[in-house]
Amino acid sequence: MSSKPNLENVKRILVVGAGAMGSQIGMVGALAGYQVTIQDISEDMLTKAQAALAERMDRNVSKGRMERTDTDAALGRMNYLTSIQDAASTADFVIEAAVEKLETKRGIFQELDRHAPPHAVLATNSSTLGSSQVADITGRADRVCNMHFFNPALVMKCVEVVRHEQTSQETVDTAMGLAERMGKSPILINREIPGFVANRLLGALRTEALKLYDDGIASFQDIDTAAKTALGHPMGPYELMDLVGIDVVHLIRQAHFEETGDPADLPHPALTELYEAGHYGRKTGQGWYTYSE
């Protein structure tokens, strides 16, 4: 097999990380006909992921969105392993969806490079860290890129493929082609930039929304209403912060600030206040809005 990435050589996909994001990316791959392995060091996480995906597929069948034969076949193409060595050894394309900590990701990419076949592409799903920050620890920087899915990955169509300076055209073509075969609408980002494209657009909207609220122009509820009824957004910026998680939004802003050193990139004080109080949005029952079970 050629050591160059090639979409036709991609038969087996490895997803590293069995959280909601990783498990759903794996399911997307299985539904597209690929053999998928989800790897996580936690047996408990793998068990929960398997149960959650089966439940999700049951729900889609009962609502008439999918056929039982299709979901059963896709679930049958999925494998769950705790050993990264075993999981990587047969992978043609890897998507890392582990915790957003650079040190952790670098360790994972070092292991992947050691155990994955030479032709395998190593992609990171990171929304904040450019793949150049993990490519240098591998012996295949040309086969490393970002492949950023959006939450929930089973529903959202956009995938951001981000190249770094050494990413080869073959790698870009393979990642873009794979996203299309997964039923997604990929966009190519030609160089690394904090927040990529979608989150930069979202960040600009969020910054303006926070300023309008801060200045007493309108309540956050009315700002959300304007986003939905005037701009056609499915939810307003405050509802979206609660859905994504105030903690996630806060940490992404903090990461941007650490990268740029620009005080304008610091988390908004209102966000910091919610974050420090442990009000993370829907997941804790309290964020901008209050949620009952």
C-alpha positions in Angstrom: 0.0 0.0 0.0 1.2 3.5 -0.9 2.6 5.5 2.1 0.7 8.5 0.7 -2.8 9.2 2.0 -5.5 8.1 -0.5 -9.2 8.1 0.1 -9.6 4.7 -1.6 -7.2 3.2 0.9 -9.4 4.3 3.9 -11.4 1.3 5.1 -10.8 1.5 8.8 -11.3 4.6 11.0 -10.0 5.0 14.5 -11.6 7.5 16.8 -9.6 8.3 20.0 -11.9 9.3 22.8 -15.3 7.9 23.7 -16.9 11.1 24.9 -20.1 12.4 23.3 -18.1 13.9 20.4 -15.8 11.0 19.7 -18.5 8.4 19.9 -20.8 10.3 17.6 -18.0 10.9 15.1 -17.4 7.1 15.2 -21.1 6.5 14.5 -21.1 8.8 11.6 -18.2 6.8 10.1 -20.0 3.5 10.7 -23.2 4.8 9.1 -21.1 5.8 6.1 -20.0 2.1 5.7 -16.6 2.3 7.4 -15.2 -0.2 10.0 -14.8 2.0 13.1 -12.9 1.5 16.3 -13.5 3.8 19.3 -10.5 3.7 21.7 -10.5 5.1 25.2 -8.4 4.3 28.2 -11.6 4.0 30.3 -13.6 0.8 29.9 -16.5 2.6 31.6 -16.5 5.4 29.0 -16.5 2.8 26.2 -19.5 0.9 27.8 -21.4 4.2 28.2 -20.6 5.2 24.6 -21.8 1.9 23.2 -25.1 2.1 25.2 -25.7 5.8 24.3 -25.2 5.1 20.5 -27.5 2.1 20.6 -30.2 4.2 22.4 -29.7 7.0 19.9 -30.1 4.7 16.9 -33.2 3.2 18.5 -34.7 6.7 18.8 -33.9 7.5 15.2 -35.6 4.3 14.0 -38.7 4.9 16.2 -39.0 8.4 14.8 -38.7 7.1 11.2 -35.4 8.9 10.5 -33.5 5.7 9.8 -34.1 2.1 8.9 -33.4 -0.6 11.5 -31.4 -2.7 9.0 -29.1 0.4 8.4 -28.6 1.2 12.1 -28.0 -2.5 13.0 -25.4 -2.9 10.2 -23.6 0.3 11.3 -23.5 -0.7 15.0 -22.1 -4.1 13.8 -19.2 -2.2 12.1 -18.2 -0.7 15.5 -15.5 -2.0 17.8 -14.4 -0.7 21.2 -10.9 -1.0 22.6 -8.9 0.3 25.5 -5.5 -0.4 23.9 -4.3 2.5 21.6 -1.6 0.2 20.2 -4.1 -2.5 19.1 -6.6 0.1 17.9 -4.0 2.1 15.8 -2.3 -0.9 14.2 -5.0 -1.4 11.6 -6.2 2.2 11.2 -6.2 4.0 7.8 -7.4 7.2 9.2 -7.4 8.4 12.8 -9.5 11.2 14.4 -8.4 12.2 17.9 -11.2 13.5 20.0 -9.7 13.5 23.5 -9.6 16.2 26.1 -8.5 19.7 24.9 -5.1 19.6 26.7 -2.1 19.9 24.5 0.1 17.7 26.7 -2.4 14.9 26.5 -2.8 15.2 22.7 0.9 15.2 22.1 1.2 12.0 24.1 -1.6 10.4 22.0 -0.1 11.5 18.7 3.3 10.1 19.7 1.6 6.7 20.3 -0.5 6.9 17.1 2.6 7.7 15.0 4.4 4.7 16.6 1.6 2.2 16.0 -0.5 3.3 13.0 0.5 2.2 9.5 2.7 4.6 7.5 -0.1 5.7 5.2 -2.5 6.6 8.0 -3.7 10.2 8.3 -3.6 11.5 11.9 -6.3 14.2 12.4 -7.3 16.0 15.5 -10.9 17.1 16.1 -9.6 20.1 18.2 -11.5 23.3 17.8 -8.8 25.4 19.4 -5.4 23.7 18.9 -3.9 23.8 15.4 -2.5 20.4 14.3 1.0 21.9 13.9 1.2 21.7 17.7 1.0 17.8 17.6 2.5 17.2 14.1 6.1 17.9 15.2 6.0 15.0 17.6 5.3 12.6 14.8 7.4 11.4 11.9 4.6 12.2 9.5 3.9 15.9 9.8 2.6 15.9 6.2 -0.2 13.5 7.2 -1.5 15.5 10.1 -4.3 18.0 10.0 -7.4 19.2 11.9 -10.7 17.6 11.1 -13.1 19.6 13.3 -16.7 18.2 13.7 -19.4 20.2 15.3 -21.6 19.1 18.2 -23.8 17.0 17.8 -21.7 15.3 15.2 -24.5 13.0 14.1 -26.6 16.1 13.1 -24.3 19.0 12.2 -23.1 19.1 8.6 -20.0 21.3 8.8 -16.5 19.9 9.2 -13.5 22.2 9.2 -10.4 20.7 7.6 -7.4 22.8 8.6 -4.0 22.4 7.1 -0.7 23.5 8.7 2.4 24.4 6.7 3.6 20.9 6.2 0.2 19.2 5.5 0.3 17.6 2.1 -2.3 18.1 -0.6 -3.0 14.3 -0.5 -3.8 14.6 3.2 -6.2 17.5 2.6 -7.9 15.7 -0.3 -8.3 12.6 1.8 -9.8 14.4 4.8 -12.1 16.5 2.6 -13.2 13.4 0.7 -13.8 11.4 3.8 -15.9 14.1 5.3 -18.0 14.2 2.1 -18.5 10.4 2.2 -19.6 10.8 5.8 -22.4 13.0 4.5 -20.8 16.3 5.7 -20.2 19.6 4.0 -16.5 20.2 4.7 -14.7 23.6 4.4 -11.0 23.9 3.9 -9.1 26.4 6.0 -5.7 27.1 4.4 -3.8 28.1 7.4 -4.1 27.9 11.2 -5.9 30.7 12.9 -7.3 30.7 16.5 -11.0 29.6 16.4 -10.8 28.6 12.7 -13.9 30.0 10.8 -17.2 29.0 12.4 -16.1 29.7 15.9 -14.6 33.1 14.9 -18.0 34.0 13.4 -19.7 32.7 16.5 -17.2 34.5 18.7 -17.9 37.9 17.0 -21.7 37.4 17.5 -21.2 36.3 21.2 -18.9 39.3 21.9 -21.5 41.7 20.5 -24.3 40.0 22.3 -22.4 40.3 25.6 -21.7 43.9 25.0 -25.3 44.7 24.2 -26.3 43.0 27.5 -23.5 44.7 29.4 -24.4 48.1 28.2 -28.1 47.6 29.2 -29.3 47.8 25.6 -31.5 44.7 25.9 -32.0 41.7 28.2 -30.1 38.5 27.2 -33.5 36.9 26.6 -34.5 39.6 24.0 -31.0 39.3 22.4 -31.7 35.6 21.9 -35.1 36.3 20.5 -33.6 38.8 17.9 -31.1 36.2 16.8 -33.8 33.6 16.3 -36.6 35.8 14.8 -34.6 38.3 12.8 -31.5 36.3 11.8 -33.1 32.8 11.6 -30.7 31.2 14.0 -32.0 28.0 15.6 -31.1 29.4 19.0 -29.7 32.6 20.4 -26.1 33.2 21.6 -27.0 32.9 25.3 -29.0 29.7 24.7 -26.1 28.3 22.7 -23.5 29.2 25.4 -25.7 27.2 27.9 -25.9 24.3 25.4 -22.2 24.1 24.6 -21.3 24.7 28.3 -20.2 27.9 30.0 -17.1 26.1 31.1 -16.2 25.1 27.5 -16.8 28.7 26.2 -14.8 30.1 29.1 -11.8 27.8 28.6 -11.8 28.4 24.8 -11.6 32.1 25.4 -8.8 31.6 28.0 -6.9 29.5 25.4 -7.3 32.2 22.8 -5.9 34.8 25.2 -2.9 32.6 26.1 -2.2 32.2 22.3 -2.6 35.9 21.4 -1.8 37.7 24.6 -4.5 40.2 23.6 -6.6 41.3 26.7 -9.6 41.6 24.3 -9.5 37.8 24.0 -10.0 37.2 27.7 -13.3 35.6 28.8 -16.0 38.2 29.4 -16.4 39.0 33.1 -20.0 37.8 33.1 -18.8 34.5 31.7 -16.1 34.2 34.3 -18.6 34.9 37.1 -20.9 32.0 35.9 -17.8 29.8 35.4 -16.4 30.4 38.9 -19.9 29.8 40.4 -20.0 26.4 38.7 -23.0 27.5 36.6 -22.1 25.7 33.3 -25.5 25.8 31.6 -27.7 22.9 30.8 -25.3 20.3 32.2 -25.6 21.8 35.7 -29.2 23.1 35.5 -28.1 26.7 35.7 -26.3 29.1 33.3 -27.8 32.2 31.7 -31.1 30.3 32.0 -32.4 27.9 34.7 -33.2 24.4 33.6 -35.3 21.8 35.4 -34.8 18.1 34.9 
